Amino acid sequence: MAADVLTFLMENQDDYVSGEYIAKKLGISRMAVSKKIALLKEGGFDIVSKTNKGYRLVSVPDVIIPEYISQKTLFRTIYHYETVDSTNLYARTFALDGAPERTLVVSEMQDAGRGRLGRVWSSPKGGLWFSFVLRPRCPPSDAPILNFVASNAIAKALKSLYGITVSMKWPNDIFYRGNKLCGVAFLVSSDIDLIHYIVVGIGINVNNDPPEGMPAESIRRIVGHLVDRNELLATILTSFEEEYTLFEQRKFEDIISFSRSISNTIGKFVRVSVFGKERVGYVQDISDTGSLLLQVEGIVEEILAGDVDFLRPL
């Protein structure tokens, strides 16, 4: 593959990189570099060359490049598809077959994407639709903290790349100015005292237009231009690794503290649907274990899981 050459070009996109320099760094011939450049051009990469200067990357196609992601992150096993029904279901199949932690499934589109509680999630071309396998060594009771690991990672990545300040609707939906930008869904397989695997599924409206009539937003519309989905995916995965390290070290307080700082749910009047039952009250806080602390008629109840609806506008 030509991902190694592509990495040099992407890291020096504002300038030319000589073929001799690339060949020396990679330990290959100039002819091999030239062939890799030709492969990249065939793949839709706009690359110009000048005698005595080398090559310069002008633009890249809006397609996920697994080799780039594997070089930029700790995710080495990557399955990339044009269309799947659901990346979560694919990742679950791989997990059942023994796939290692950090196995990543990413698709340009999904035909049957699902969000939390099985809701349909529109997944057209241009968004980021991906899932990955985790095998944490912890009791199942710790698993809910991973909601906040994921939401923190996404929020920090968007802030660092685009300066976007987002909020989190408990337990893990990402919002921008009252509109949903990103959803997270988990598939968990465990015994009473042992987690077999967890599939983390993330869907982000990036360069796509959200469905009409829905309170949703996309990164392209926020920043006013197309964004590099490869850079975004790699940054989110790297950010997740940093938060996941805190999880493995059981620094839950650090994780929840940041989640509280971006919460759009604390201090709101809400209706929480829990297994078909509804509770209405004022959200006092998020506990150190990730539960929602809901004040109902003067009594604080601890909600372990549920679906939140705001009773007043954000």
N, C-alpha and C positions, 0 to 999 in steps of 0.2 A: 504494500500500500504506500501511498504518498503522504501520509499524515505527518511523518517526520519532517519532510520538506515544507509542508504547509505550516507547521508550527513556527519555523524560522520566518516565513513570510508574514504570518499574522503578528508575530512579536515585533516586527520591523515594518509595519504596514505604511508608515509615512516616508520610507526611504527604500532605496534599492539594496538588495543583498546579492553579493557576487556568488556565482555558481561555484567558484573555487573555494570560497569560505564555507559554503554549505557542504561541499564534498569533503573538505578537510574535517569539519566538525562531526560529520556522520560516518566518516571512514569509508566512503564510496567514491566511485569515479565521477568525473564531470559528465560523462555520457549517461550514467545512471541518474544523475540529478536532472538532466535534460529530459529523460524519459518520464520521470516523476512529474515534472512540470507539465508535460504533454497530457498525462493522465488527469491532472487537476483541471486543465483547460477543458478536456472532454467532459468533465464532471460539472462544468458550469462556472468554474472559478475564472474571473477576469484577471489575467496576469500579463503584464507588459514586460518587455526586456529591452535593454540597451547595451550596445557593445561597450565593454570596459566598465560597465556599471553593475550589470547583473539583472535581477528580477525584482519586480515590485507588484504586490497584490493590490489590485484596485477595488475589487468587490468579491463577495462570496455569495453563493446561492443560499436561499433561506431553507436550508435542510440540515438536519442534525448529522454531525460527523462523529461516529463512535470513537475513531482513533484519536481525535482531538480530546474528547471527554476523558478517555482512559489515560492520556498523557497529563492532563491537568488535575486529575482527581485520584482518589484511591479506589475508584470503581473500575475494575479491570474486565469483568465479564459483562458485556453489553450486547443486548439484542435490540436491533433497530428495525422497525417495520414501517411500511407505507400506511397500512391500515390494519387494525385489529378490532375485535369487539370491545375488549377492555384490557388495558395493560395490567390491571390488578389481577384479573383472572389468569393471564399469561404468567405473571410473576408467581402466583400461587401454584400453578402447575410445576414451574421450575423448582419452587421451594419443596413441594412434595417429592420431587425427584432427587432431592438432596443438594440443590444449588447452594453455593456458599454465600455467606453474608456479603452484601454489597453487589449482588447480581442485579443488574439494572435492565429494565424493559422500557423502551421509549418508542412511541409511534407518532407519525406525522398526523394521523387522524384516528378517531375511535368511532365505531359504529354503535356501540352500546355502552358508552361511558357511564359510570355511576358515581355519585357523590355520597355524602353521609346518608345513612338510613336508606340506601338504595335509590335515591333520587336520580333521575336522568340528568346527565351533565353533557351539554352540547360540546362536541370536541372536533371542530373543523380544522382544516389545514391552517397553519400559522400560529397555533397555540403550542403550549408545552404540555404534553400528556405523558406522564412517566410514573413508573412504580419500581420499587426496589425491595430486596429481601433483607431482613434483619434477623439475627439469631442471638438476642441479648441473653446474658447469663444473669438472670434476675427472676424473682418470683412474679407471677402474673399480676399481682397487686400493684406492681410498679409500672405496668404497661401504660396506664393513662397519662403518665408524665410525658410519654413520647408525643402526645398531641401538641404539647407546648414546645418540645424540642423542634418539631417540624415548623410550627408557626413562627417561632423565634428565628429559625434559620432563614425562612423566606423573607421575613421583615428586614432582617439585617442585610441580606443580599440586595434587596431592592433599594435600601437606603444607600449602600456603598456604591452601587452601580449608577443609579439614576437620581439619587437624592430624594426618592419618594418616601414619604412618611405614611405608613399604613397603620391600620388598627386591626385588632383580633376580636372576633366574636366567639365567645366561649363555645366549644373548646379549641377550635383551630381554624375557622374560616377567616380569610384575610379580606379586609374591606379598604376601599379608598373613598373617602368623602361620602360615605353612606351607600356605596355601590360595591357589590361583591367582585373581587378581582381574582381570587384563588380559593380553591377548595382542597381539602385533605380528607382521605378516607383510608381506614385501616382494615386489614383482614388479620385476625389473630387465631392461631392454633396453639392450644395449651392444655395441659393437665392441671390438676389442682395446684401443684407446686412446681410446675416446669413449663416454660414457654418453648414450643417446638420451633415456631417461626412467626414473624410478623411481616406483613406486606404493607408498605407505606405507599399510598397512591396520591399523586399530586397533579392537579390540573390548573393551569394558569392561562388566562387570556393574555396573549402577548401581541402578535401582529394581526390577529384575527379580530373581526367585529363581533361583539357579544350579541346574543339573540335580541331582536327588536322587542321592545315592550318589557324587557326584564331589567331589574335594578342591578346591572352589571357594568363592569368597566374593563378596558384593556390597557396594557402598558403603552402600546403605540399611541393610543388616543391621549394618554396622560402626558407623554413626553413630546408628542408631535412628530414622531418619525419612526421608521422601522428600527427595531433593535436586533442585536445579534443573539439569536436563541442559544447558540452554542456557548457563548460567554455567560449568558444567564444561567443555563443549566449547570455548567461547571461551577459557577459561583455559589449557587444554591446548594449543590452537593458538598462543596468544601465547607460552607457555613454549617451545614447539617453535621458534618464530621466534628466540628468544634463543639457544637451543642451536645452531640452524642457522647463526646468524651466526658463532658460534665455529668451526663446521665450515668455513664459507666462508673464514674467516681462517686456517684450518689450525691452530687452537689445539687440536689433538687431545689434547694432554697434559691440558688443563683438563677436557675432556669425559671422558676415561678415568678421571681422578682421582676425579671424583664417582661414576662408575659403580662403581669399586672400593669406595667408601665405603658403597654400598648393596647390594653383591653378597652373595648368600647361597650362592654357589658356591665362592668362594675359601676354601681350608682344608678342603674337604669331599672325601670319597672318593666317586668317581662312576664311572659307565660312560658313555662317550661313543660314540655310534653315528655313524660317518662313512662315508657311501656304502656301507652294508651291512656294514662292518667295525666291530668293537668294540674300544675301548681302555679299560682299567680302571686307575685311578690316583688320585693325590692332586692336587688343584688347587692349584698353587703361587701363581698370580697370573693377572691379565689383562695382556697386553702393551700397550705404547703404541700398537700398531696394532689392538688389539681381539681378538687371538688368545687362546685359552685355553692357559695354560702348565701342562701335565699331567705330573706326575712318575710315570713308569712304571718300576718296578724300578730306581730310582736314576738314571734318565736323564730329563731334562726334554724333553718333546715339545711342539711348537707345533701346536695344533689350530686351523685356520683357520675351520672350520664344522662343525657337528654337532649332535646332539641329546643332552642330558644327562639322566641318571637318577641320583638320589641313592641310594647304597647303604646309607646310614644315615638315620634320620628327621631332619628339619630341627629 
